[in-house]
Amino acid sequence: MTATLVPPATARAHRDPNVLRWLAAYTSSMLGDSVYYLALSWAAVQAGTPAQAGLVMSASALPRAVLMLGGGVIADRFGPRRVVIGSDAVRCAAVLAVAALLFACSPGLWPLALLALVFGTVDAVFMPAVGALPARLTEKDQLARVQGMRGLAIRFSSVVGAPLGGLGVALGGAAAAFTLAGALIALSVPLLLSVRMRDLPAAGNSTAWNDLAAGLRYIRRHRVLAPLMVAIALGDLGFVGPLNVGLTLLADRRGWGASGMGWILAGFGAGAGAASLLLTVRGRLPRAGLVTGCACVAGSAAVGALALAPTVAAAVGTALLVGLLTGLSGALCGALLQTQAEPAFLGRVTAVSSLVSLGLTPLSMPFAAAAIGAFGLGPVYAVSAAVCGLGGAVALVVPALRRAELPG
């Protein structure tokens, strides 16, 4: 598929029909993902034991982590739009095939495990391509705004997707929910086909391995990207445990129950959504590197304070602050990645950051749960907050990152 040139941008990204078509495609795909995960978990619990369901739900993690860096090479070689369209087509076909199988019979766990493996494998190329796509859509000075729009799409999908999936299960079981997920993912394909893209740089004759090595060298030698990757890794490592398994244990030990945990998550989502909205409206925040570091350090203090909240209301307010501060630092990190990296390397740059955030840091969750059982909530939240704060400290200590600016 040949990409066509995008004419010089005359409107801001949130008013550009070309960007809005991409945003609609991305939102539809993310909604499909949310419905898919709910349908998969429901179907797995119905077909097997809780332990077996857990294995099915985690089956996508290994191929995603192992293949992610290679996915970045593919995105840079073949172009992010082509890769995203192909990925969505494969995911749609796989989900609808399992839906048809569930409508016809009760096949057990094996098609669900296979579907999870397919999703994990496809995600390894989908995620780097999604990260590389915005640079082909608009000018550099609009990439921060696009990052904010992407964050809003993610928040919208997480809020709306679960009820949609639940409605599908209620009306027709897991098969109906899988069908709905496939339809939402399928909707993204024609929308993406209508998006105009910039011409791709000429592909070299080097091997995929050499391309990967070149991408890693590019990141290592970059004055901003190298410390930014370290900051992202530390921030995510300190954040994932307390806001996932830690929050569940916190709500249980405080006697707040599932509803209390739901309100806390809603507070976090509202704060993160507000941060994305700020970036969408403003488009650019001055002294982005400095703001990133300060927001991460302040957010880490809020993470630590969450374990000390005496009531649900206090925890919701603290979670709102956590979402606002960590959401702002995360959105700015994404915007800096987009604007600092050369477009030809964006797939590989996104692959490294995605591997860190989605492949490695989730491994900390069982350790966080074990540590909470051994030492209690307070010490584990304090250590996690300190690790998260180190990410902000890196942004503040490294001059090139601290002084990094978004294009204006």
Order of alpha helices (4+ residues) and beta strands (2+ residues): alpha-alpha-alpha-alpha-alpha-alpha-alpha-alpha-alpha-alpha-alpha-alpha-alpha-alpha-alpha-alpha
